[in-house]
Amino acid sequence: MFALLRGGPGDGRVVDVSRPEVVWRSCLYERTSDMQQVRGREVRVYAHRPDCCEGYGRGDVDGCE
């Protein structure tokens, strides 16, 4: 299944997922009920957790607390 990442450093990326959450460059994204059309197919939207990695400003080197 594919998902569209919303918010955070991965905003707009389409990734392959198999769980209710996905880690992209050490930032956590969680599944939402929203769906969106991307390149002719409907994909689930995963939202960035604002309390994970974003606040430190280093993105790909931060870990989730």
Secondary structure as GFF3:
##gff-version 3
##sequence-region A 1 65
A	DSSP	beta_strand	2	6	.	.	.	ID=ss1
A	DSSP	three_ten_helix	8	10	.	.	.	ID=ss2
A	DSSP	beta_strand	14	16	.	.	.	ID=ss3
A	DSSP	beta_strand	21	24	.	.	.	ID=ss4
A	DSSP	beta_strand	27	38	.	.	.	ID=ss5
A	DSSP	beta_strand	41	48	.	.	.	ID=ss6
A	DSSP	three_ten_helix	54	56	.	.	.	ID=ss7
A	DSSP	three_ten_helix	59	61	.	.	.	ID=ss8
###
